[in-house]
Amino acid sequence: MTLTIPANDHGRIRVFELPVPLSDTLRDKDPAALMQAFGVAALDPDYVDIFDLSALENMSLAQFVKHGYDIEPDTADLRALDGVSGGVALIMSRASGGHALSLTLAPGLRHVTTLGDKASLNVAPPLKSDAAEGLIPDPPAKDPPSNAAMSGRIATIALIVLFALVGLMIWVGG
């Protein structure tokens, strides 16, 4: 069976049933084991979860998906998830790295369901307008200080000098 993950896929989880016992290399998400199981080497193992359902103890797979991934399975998904036993692989949309991937499942693997909304990320086309080709001008040069500002600065310096001179005279005379 071949299953395609589109390039613009976002926020979905594909659930696969795996035969048990799970090999240690597949459980550890070894790239060679993922390639053998799913027929593609480009899966990012950070976005693939593989485990045995017995590890969930008293929690169902539907509850795990709801609480662990914040995805509410619908009625059809609940029925499909309840029929899973043994090993499970959860492949998130981000495992494809934003590229379209075709998964070719190894014998014994079964696609159970795809969870999540059918949302996709679409990039807006580039703008085709003369206004979009404009340049942002440099900020205007700062105006030189006015005559009044310069006069105020000179007066301030003169007052400081006079204050220092008066202080010196008082100190010498005292």
N, CA and C of each residue as an Amber inpcrd file, in Angstrom:
protein
   522
   0.8520000  -1.1800000   0.0000000   0.0000000   0.0000000   0.0000000
   0.8930000   1.2370000   0.0000000   0.4980000   2.2450000  -0.7470000
   1.2300000   3.5100000  -0.8010000   0.3330000   4.6090000  -0.2660000
   0.9060000   5.4550000   0.5800000   0.1840000   6.5690000   1.1930000
   1.0170000   7.8280000   0.9930000   0.3940000   8.9010000   0.5430000
   1.1280000  10.1300000   0.2630000   0.8630000  11.1790000   1.3330000
   1.9410000  11.8020000   1.7980000   1.8490000  12.9650000   2.6810000
   2.1260000  14.1690000   1.7980000   1.1260000  15.0470000   1.5840000
   1.3440000  16.2070000   0.7150000   2.3680000  17.1830000   1.3060000
   2.9670000  17.9750000   0.4370000   3.9870000  18.9310000   0.8720000
   3.4110000  19.9950000   1.8000000   2.1600000  20.3760000   1.5940000
   1.5570000  21.4440000   2.4070000   0.7050000  20.8980000   3.5470000
   0.9170000  19.6500000   3.9270000   0.1510000  19.0190000   5.0080000
   0.5570000  19.6280000   6.3420000  -0.4280000  19.8370000   7.2120000
  -0.1450000  20.4890000   8.4930000  -1.0830000  19.9690000   9.5780000
  -0.5240000  19.6280000  10.7390000  -1.3290000  19.3030000  11.9150000
  -2.0460000  17.9750000  11.8880000  -1.5790000  17.0360000  11.0990000
  -2.2570000  15.7360000  11.0300000  -1.3310000  14.6420000  11.5360000
  -1.9360000  13.5580000  11.9940000  -1.1810000  12.4000000  12.4700000
  -1.7140000  11.1680000  11.7530000  -0.8110000  10.4200000  11.1440000
  -1.1750000   9.1690000  10.4970000  -0.8590000   8.0310000  11.4590000
  -1.8520000   7.1690000  11.6840000  -1.7220000   6.0790000  12.6470000
  -1.5490000   4.7710000  11.8680000  -0.5030000   4.0190000  12.2420000
  -0.2210000   2.7360000  11.6050000  -0.1550000   1.6470000  12.6710000
  -0.7070000   0.4650000  12.3220000  -0.6010000  -0.6890000  13.2060000
   0.6060000  -1.5010000  12.7510000   1.4600000  -1.8670000  13.7200000
   2.6820000  -2.6080000  13.4370000   2.5900000  -3.9940000  14.0560000
   3.2140000  -4.9850000  13.4260000   3.2180000  -6.3160000  14.0280000
   4.1300000  -6.3290000  15.2630000   3.7410000  -7.1090000  16.2510000
   4.5600000  -7.2500000  17.4560000   5.2360000  -8.6100000  17.4350000
   6.3410000  -8.7960000  18.0680000   7.0640000  -7.8020000  18.8650000
   7.7970000  -6.8100000  17.9650000   7.8880000  -5.5700000  18.4360000
   8.5860000  -4.5230000  17.6900000  10.0940000  -4.7330000  17.8110000
  10.7810000  -4.5470000  16.7040000  12.2460000  -4.6640000  16.7660000
  12.8080000  -3.4600000  17.5190000  13.9380000  -3.6720000  18.1730000
  14.5580000  -2.5730000  18.9290000  14.9620000  -1.4320000  18.0150000
  15.3970000  -1.7340000  16.7990000  15.8040000  -0.6650000  15.8790000
  14.6060000   0.1720000  15.4510000  13.4760000  -0.4650000  15.2390000
  12.2790000   0.2980000  14.8760000  11.7680000   1.0870000  16.0670000
  11.7870000   0.4930000  17.2540000  11.3440000   1.1870000  18.4620000
  12.2380000   2.4140000  18.7290000  13.5360000   2.3040000  18.3970000
  14.4840000   3.4120000  18.5820000  14.4740000   4.3810000  17.4110000
  13.6200000   4.1400000  16.4270000  13.4450000   4.9950000  15.2450000
  14.7430000   5.1430000  14.4440000  15.4430000   4.0210000  14.3010000
  16.6470000   3.9910000  13.4850000  16.2620000   4.3060000  12.0380000
  16.9960000   5.2140000  11.3640000  16.6220000   5.5780000   9.9810000
  16.5330000   4.3830000   9.0360000  17.4050000   3.4010000   9.1930000
  17.3450000   2.2220000   8.3100000  16.0740000   1.4150000   8.5760000
  15.6680000   1.3090000   9.8470000  14.4470000   0.5780000  10.1840000
  13.2110000   1.3240000   9.6880000  13.2210000   2.6590000   9.7960000
  12.0970000   3.4580000   9.2710000  12.0090000   3.3130000   7.7570000
  13.1610000   3.2760000   7.0950000  13.1960000   3.1060000   5.6410000
  12.6140000   1.7520000   5.2520000  12.9660000   0.7220000   5.9970000
  12.4580000  -0.6170000   5.6990000  10.9490000  -0.6990000   5.9410000
  10.4550000  -0.0570000   7.0010000   9.0320000  -0.1510000   7.3430000
   8.1530000   0.7220000   6.4530000   8.6330000   1.9430000   6.1420000
   7.7830000   2.9020000   5.4340000   8.2550000   3.2210000   4.0220000
   9.3760000   2.6620000   3.6060000   9.8280000   2.8060000   2.2200000
  10.3290000   4.1820000   1.8600000  10.6700000   4.9980000   2.8400000
  11.1760000   6.3360000   2.5440000  12.2220000   6.6970000   3.6020000
  13.3370000   7.2680000   3.1380000  14.4300000   7.6020000   4.0570000
  14.3100000   9.0020000   4.6240000  13.3910000   9.7880000   4.1050000
  13.3250000  11.2120000   4.4680000  12.4500000  11.4980000   5.6850000
  12.0090000  10.4930000   6.4150000  11.1860000  10.7550000   7.6060000
  12.0590000  11.3000000   8.7350000  11.6230000  12.4010000   9.3370000
  12.3310000  12.9710000  10.4870000  11.9050000  12.1920000  11.7310000
  12.8120000  11.4460000  12.3610000  12.4270000  10.6040000  13.5000000
  11.9240000  11.3890000  14.7050000  12.1990000  12.6930000  14.7640000
  11.6890000  13.5110000  15.8690000  10.1720000  13.6190000  15.8300000
   9.5690000  13.3910000  14.6650000   8.1250000  13.5180000  14.5110000
   7.4610000  12.1670000  14.2220000   8.1190000  11.1080000  14.6600000
   7.5770000   9.7530000  14.5420000   7.6100000   9.1400000  15.9400000
   6.4900000   8.5920000  16.3770000   6.4170000   7.9070000  17.6650000
   6.0520000   6.4510000  17.4140000   6.8350000   5.5460000  17.9890000
   6.5920000   4.1150000  17.8230000   6.6020000   3.4760000  19.2110000
   5.5350000   2.7170000  19.5090000   5.4290000   2.0870000  20.8190000
   4.4850000   0.9010000  20.7410000   4.5140000   0.1100000  21.7990000
   3.6090000  -1.0270000  21.9400000   2.4090000  -0.5490000  22.7620000
   1.1950000  -0.9020000  22.3570000   0.0000000  -0.4490000  23.0830000
  -0.0130000  -0.8880000  24.5430000   0.6820000  -1.9660000  24.8620000
   0.7080000  -2.4050000  26.2570000   1.4110000  -1.3730000  27.1460000
   2.2160000  -0.4890000  26.5690000   2.8920000   0.5530000  27.3460000
   1.9050000   1.6000000  27.8560000   0.7230000   1.6740000  27.2490000
  -0.2770000   2.6600000  27.6810000  -1.0470000   2.2000000  28.9080000
  -0.8840000   0.9540000  29.2820000  -1.5570000   0.3340000  30.4280000
  -3.0730000   0.4840000  30.3310000  -3.7030000   1.3180000  31.1620000
  -5.1680000   1.4230000  31.1980000  -5.7200000   2.5070000  30.2810000
  -4.8900000   3.1330000  29.4910000  -5.3330000   4.2110000  28.5980000
  -5.5350000   3.6470000  27.1930000  -6.6100000   4.0560000  26.5450000
  -6.8270000   3.6150000  25.1710000  -5.9960000   4.4880000  24.2230000
  -5.8240000   4.0130000  23.0100000  -5.0770000   4.7730000  22.0140000
  -5.7800000   6.0980000  21.6990000  -7.1100000   6.0770000  21.6720000
  -7.8700000   7.3130000  21.4180000  -7.6340000   8.3340000  22.5370000
  -7.6220000   7.8800000  23.7790000  -7.3550000   8.7870000  24.9040000
  -5.9280000   9.3220000  24.8300000  -4.9910000   8.4560000  24.4440000
  -3.5990000   8.8700000  24.3170000  -3.4490000   9.9720000  23.2780000
  -4.0980000   9.7990000  22.1470000  -4.0270000  10.8010000  21.0770000
  -4.6930000  12.1040000  21.5210000  -5.8270000  11.9680000  22.2100000
  -6.5450000  13.1570000  22.6660000  -5.7270000  13.9510000  23.6720000
  -5.1600000  13.2710000  24.6650000  -4.4260000  13.9690000  25.7190000
  -2.9820000  14.2790000  25.3260000  -2.3660000  13.4300000  24.5390000
  -0.9690000  13.6140000  24.1820000  -0.7400000  14.5430000  23.0120000
  -1.6950000  14.5960000  22.0810000  -1.5130000  15.3830000  20.8680000
  -2.5870000  16.4490000  20.6870000  -3.5300000  16.5080000  21.6120000
  -4.6090000  17.4910000  21.5750000  -5.4210000  17.4020000  20.2780000
  -5.6980000  16.1650000  19.8690000  -6.5380000  15.9230000  18.6900000
  -7.7230000  15.0880000  19.1410000  -8.9220000  15.5760000  18.8610000
 -10.1550000  14.8820000  19.2380000 -10.5700000  13.9680000  18.0800000
 -10.4400000  12.6410000  18.2420000 -10.8570000  11.7290000  17.1750000
 -12.3740000  11.7690000  16.9840000 -12.8300000  11.7180000  15.7230000
 -14.2710000  11.6680000  15.4770000 -14.7470000  10.2170000  15.6220000
 -16.0170000   9.9750000  15.3830000 -16.6080000   8.6530000  15.6090000
 -15.9390000   7.5710000  14.7730000 -15.6890000   7.8560000  13.5080000
 -15.0440000   6.8610000  12.6340000 -13.6170000   6.5800000  13.1120000
 -12.9060000   7.6270000  13.5340000 -11.5450000   7.4430000  14.0450000
 -11.5480000   6.6350000  15.3350000 -12.5430000   6.8680000  16.2020000
 -12.6410000   6.1030000  17.4500000 -12.7880000   4.6090000  17.1740000
 -13.6590000   4.2740000  16.2000000 -13.8540000   2.8650000  15.8450000
 -12.5530000   2.2690000  15.3020000 -11.8600000   3.0310000  14.4460000
 -10.6100000   2.5370000  13.8560000  -9.5370000   2.3620000  14.9250000
  -9.4310000   3.3020000  15.8530000  -8.4070000   3.2320000  16.8970000
  -8.6850000   2.1100000  17.8900000  -9.9650000   1.8260000  18.1400000
 -10.3100000   0.7370000  19.0630000  -9.9250000  -0.6280000  18.4960000
  -9.8140000  -0.7360000  17.1780000  -9.4620000  -2.0060000  16.5510000
  -7.9680000  -2.2750000  16.4990000  -7.1630000  -1.3600000  17.0040000
  -5.7050000  -1.5220000  16.9400000  -5.2230000  -2.3510000  18.1240000
  -4.3340000  -3.2830000  17.8390000  -3.6930000  -4.0500000  18.9060000
  -2.2380000  -4.2520000  18.5000000  -1.3780000  -4.3660000  19.4790000
   0.0400000  -4.5880000  19.1770000   0.8170000  -3.2980000  19.1340000
   1.6160000  -3.1270000  18.0880000   2.4600000  -1.9470000  17.9590000
   1.7770000  -0.8340000  17.2030000   2.2040000   0.3940000  17.4740000
   1.6110000   1.5640000  16.8400000   2.7260000   2.5090000  16.3910000
   2.5480000   3.0850000  15.2190000   3.4310000   4.1500000  14.7420000
   2.5500000   5.3640000  14.4730000   2.9390000   6.4970000  15.0420000
   2.2460000   7.7540000  14.8020000   3.2110000   8.6480000  14.0310000
   2.8220000   9.0190000  12.8210000   3.6750000   9.8590000  11.9840000
   2.9850000  11.2030000  11.8160000   3.6260000  12.2490000  12.3310000
   3.0800000  13.6010000  12.2560000   3.4160000  14.2430000  10.9100000
   2.6580000  15.2390000  10.5310000   2.8670000  15.9190000   9.2580000
   4.2880000  16.4610000   9.1300000   4.8240000  16.9480000  10.2240000
   6.1590000  17.5620000  10.1800000   7.2610000  16.5510000   9.9090000
   6.9660000  15.2670000   9.9890000   7.9760000  14.2430000   9.7080000
   8.4280000  14.2950000   8.2600000   7.6080000  14.8600000   7.3930000
   7.9680000  14.9410000   5.9750000   8.8690000  16.1240000   5.6760000
   9.0750000  17.0140000   6.6420000   9.9460000  18.1720000   6.4250000
   9.4020000  19.1660000   5.4160000   8.0930000  19.1500000   5.2070000
   7.4840000  20.0870000   4.2660000   7.5570000  19.6380000   2.8190000
   8.0080000  18.4060000   2.5810000   8.0950000  17.8670000   1.2220000
   7.0410000  16.7800000   1.0570000   6.5770000  16.5920000  -0.1490000
   5.6340000  15.5080000  -0.4170000   6.3830000  14.1780000  -0.3000000
   5.8010000  13.2400000   0.4240000   6.4070000  11.9140000   0.5960000
   5.3860000  10.8340000   0.2680000   5.8420000   9.7920000  -0.3740000
   4.9990000   8.6220000  -0.6190000   5.5270000   7.4810000   0.2450000
   4.7110000   7.0730000   1.2010000   5.0760000   5.9760000   2.0880000
   4.6400000   4.6660000   1.4490000   5.5690000   3.7270000   1.3190000
   5.2630000   2.3930000   0.8160000   5.3980000   1.4550000   1.9990000
   4.2760000   0.9740000   2.4980000   4.2650000   0.1950000   3.7270000
   4.7980000  -1.2190000   3.5080000   5.6270000  -1.6500000   4.4570000
   6.1530000  -3.0140000   4.4280000   5.0190000  -3.9850000   4.7490000
   5.1580000  -5.2400000   4.3610000   4.1360000  -6.2330000   4.7010000
   3.9520000  -6.3110000   6.2170000   2.7070000  -6.4030000   6.6510000
   2.3960000  -6.4770000   8.0730000   2.0300000  -5.1270000   8.6720000
   2.3400000  -4.0420000   7.9850000   1.9530000  -2.7140000   8.4630000
   0.5960000  -2.3550000   7.8760000  -0.2050000  -1.6620000   8.6630000
  -1.5400000  -1.2780000   8.1950000  -1.8110000   0.1650000   8.5800000
  -2.2600000   0.9570000   7.5980000  -2.6780000   2.3310000   7.8890000
  -4.0560000   2.2540000   8.5370000  -4.1650000   2.7850000   9.7550000
  -5.4130000   2.7030000  10.5010000  -6.2990000   3.8990000  10.1760000
  -5.7650000   5.0990000  10.3670000  -6.5280000   6.3200000  10.1120000
  -5.5780000   7.5030000  10.0870000  -6.0930000   8.6210000   9.5990000
  -5.3530000   9.8840000   9.6540000  -6.1760000  10.8390000  10.4950000
  -5.5740000  11.3240000  11.5700000  -6.2630000  12.1860000  12.5310000
  -5.9490000  13.6460000  12.2750000  -6.8720000  14.5130000  12.6430000
  -6.6660000  15.9490000  12.5330000  -7.4400000  16.5460000  11.3770000
  -7.5680000  17.8530000  11.4170000  -8.2770000  18.5680000  10.3580000
  -7.4570000  18.5560000   9.0760000  -8.1520000  18.6860000   7.9670000
  -7.4850000  18.6990000   6.6740000  -6.9830000  20.0980000   6.3400000
  -6.3420000  20.7240000   7.3050000  -5.7880000  22.0590000   7.0810000
  -4.4900000  21.9200000   6.3040000  -4.2170000  22.8890000   5.4850000
  -2.9500000  22.8970000   4.7670000  -2.4150000  24.3160000   4.7480000
  -1.1330000  24.3950000   4.6800000  -0.4860000  25.7040000   4.6360000
  -0.3000000  26.0990000   3.1800000  -0.8470000  27.2200000   2.8030000
  -0.6870000  27.7130000   1.4460000   0.0090000  29.0600000   1.4990000
   1.0430000  29.1930000   0.7210000   1.7910000  30.4280000   0.6650000
   1.1320000  31.3360000  -0.3640000   0.9670000  32.5920000  -0.0060000
   0.3620000  33.5500000  -0.9300000   1.2770000  33.7450000  -2.1360000
   0.6990000  33.9100000  -3.3240000   1.5410000  34.1310000  -4.5020000
   2.2330000  35.4890000  -4.4070000   3.3500000  35.6410000  -5.0890000
   4.0450000  36.9330000  -5.0310000   3.1870000  38.0450000  -5.6340000
   3.3470000  39.2440000  -5.1090000   2.5840000  40.3930000  -5.5950000
   3.0660000  40.8000000  -6.9750000   2.1310000  41.0730000  -7.8680000
   2.4570000  41.4850000  -9.2350000   1.9290000  42.8960000  -9.4480000
   2.6240000  43.8780000  -8.9060000   2.1570000  45.2490000  -8.9950000
   3.3630000  46.1750000  -9.0220000   3.1820000  47.3310000  -9.6790000
   4.2640000  48.3140000  -9.6940000   4.5540000  48.8170000  -8.2910000
   3.5120000  48.9080000  -7.4570000   3.6940000  49.3800000  -6.0830000
   4.5420000  48.4020000  -5.2690000   4.4680000  47.1240000  -5.6040000
   5.2480000  46.1370000  -4.8730000   6.7250000  46.2080000  -5.2220000
   7.0550000  46.8830000  -6.2960000   8.4430000  47.0090000  -6.7280000
   9.1290000  48.2450000  -6.1570000   8.4040000  49.0660000  -5.3980000
   8.9640000  50.3190000  -4.8840000  10.0760000  50.0990000  -3.8850000
  10.8140000  51.1570000  -3.6450000  11.9040000  51.1250000  -2.6870000
  11.5160000  51.9260000  -1.4600000  12.0120000  51.5050000  -0.3430000
  11.7760000  52.2470000   0.8910000  12.8800000  53.2870000   0.9990000
  12.5240000  54.5740000   1.0510000  13.5700000  55.5970000   1.0850000
  14.2780000  55.6180000   2.4380000  15.5280000  56.1180000   2.4100000
  16.2760000  56.2970000   3.6510000  15.5950000  57.3750000   4.4760000
  15.7270000  57.2940000   5.7920000  15.1110000  58.3400000   6.6130000
  15.7810000  59.6830000   6.3070000  15.0260000  60.7830000   6.4150000
  15.6000000  62.0900000   6.0930000  16.7500000  62.4230000   7.0480000
  17.7310000  63.1850000   6.5040000  18.8780000  63.5810000   7.3180000
  18.4010000  64.5120000   8.4430000  19.0730000  64.4270000   9.5630000
  18.6960000  65.2410000  10.7080000  19.0570000  66.6960000  10.4260000
  18.1340000  67.5960000  10.7110000  18.3740000  69.0200000  10.4970000
  19.4300000  69.5240000  11.4750000  20.2700000  70.5010000  11.0250000
  21.2430000  71.0830000  11.9560000  20.5110000  71.8790000  13.0340000
  21.1210000  72.0310000  14.2190000  20.4490000  72.7730000  15.2890000
  20.1950000  74.2270000  14.8750000  19.0990000  74.7570000  15.3590000
  18.7360000  76.1410000  15.0250000  19.6370000  77.1200000  15.7750000
  19.5490000  78.4140000  15.3690000  20.3370000  79.4660000  16.0290000
  19.9420000  79.5890000  17.4960000  18.6710000  79.4470000  17.8030000
  18.2060000  79.5720000  19.1800000  18.7840000  78.4410000  20.0400000
  18.8470000  77.2330000  19.4850000  19.4140000  76.1150000  20.2230000
  20.8960000  76.3250000  20.4800000  21.6090000  76.8390000  19.4870000
  23.0380000  77.1090000  19.6590000  23.2550000  78.1980000  20.7050000
  22.4280000  79.2310000  20.6680000  22.5530000  80.3210000  21.6520000
  22.3150000  79.7900000  23.0590000  21.3500000  78.9160000  23.2390000
  21.0610000  78.3280000  24.5410000  22.2310000  77.4960000  25.0500000
  22.8800000  76.7600000  24.1650000  24.0260000  75.9430000  24.5670000
  25.2000000  76.8350000  24.9940000  25.4460000  77.8990000  24.2390000
  26.5390000  78.8200000  24.5800000  26.2540000  79.4980000  25.9140000
  25.0240000  79.9170000  26.1360000  24.6590000  80.5660000  27.3920000
  24.8440000  79.6070000  28.5700000  24.5010000  78.3400000  28.3900000
  24.6680000  77.3470000  29.4520000  26.1440000  77.1820000  29.7950000
  27.0040000  77.1050000  28.7980000  28.4410000  76.9640000  29.0320000
  28.9810000  78.2010000  29.7500000  28.5390000  79.4090000  29.3120000
  29.0020000  80.6510000  29.9510000  28.5880000  80.6890000  31.4190000
  27.3700000  80.2640000  31.7570000  26.9200000  80.2510000  33.1490000
  27.7290000  79.2690000  33.9950000  28.0750000  78.1230000  33.4270000
  28.8860000  77.1330000  34.1650000  30.2670000  77.7110000  34.4490000
  30.8740000  78.3660000  33.4450000  32.1940000  78.9710000  33.6340000
  32.1250000  80.0600000  34.7070000  31.0820000  80.9210000  34.6650000
  30.9370000  81.9890000  35.6620000  30.7180000  81.3960000  37.0560000
  29.9310000  80.3450000  37.1720000  29.6960000  79.6940000  38.4540000
  31.0130000  79.1610000  39.0260000  31.8280000  78.5340000  38.1560000
  33.1160000  78.0100000  38.6020000  34.0470000  79.1480000  39.0290000
  34.0400000  80.2730000  38.2980000  34.8930000  81.4190000  38.6250000
  34.4890000  82.0490000  39.9530000  33.1810000  82.1930000  40.2010000
  32.6930000  82.7470000  41.4680000  33.0450000  81.8000000  42.6030000
  32.9040000  80.5220000  42.4050000  33.2650000  79.5520000  43.4250000
  34.7450000  79.6100000  43.7510000  35.5930000  79.7980000  42.7440000
  37.0280000  79.9030000  42.9530000  37.3860000  81.1410000  43.7580000
  36.7220000  82.2640000  43.4310000  36.9870000  83.5290000  44.1520000
  36.5680000  83.4110000  45.6160000  35.4420000  82.7680000  45.8990000
  34.9960000  82.6010000  47.2730000  35.9590000  81.6970000  48.0340000
  36.4410000  80.6870000  47.4030000  37.3610000  79.7450000  48.0560000
  38.7130000  80.4110000  48.3820000  39.2340000  81.2130000  47.4100000
  40.5090000  81.9140000  47.6230000  40.3490000  83.0070000  48.6860000
  39.2490000  83.7310000  48.6640000  39.0210000  84.8350000  49.5960000
  38.6510000  84.3610000  50.9920000  38.2290000  83.1350000  51.1650000
  37.7100000  82.6490000  52.4290000  38.7400000  82.1650000  53.3370000
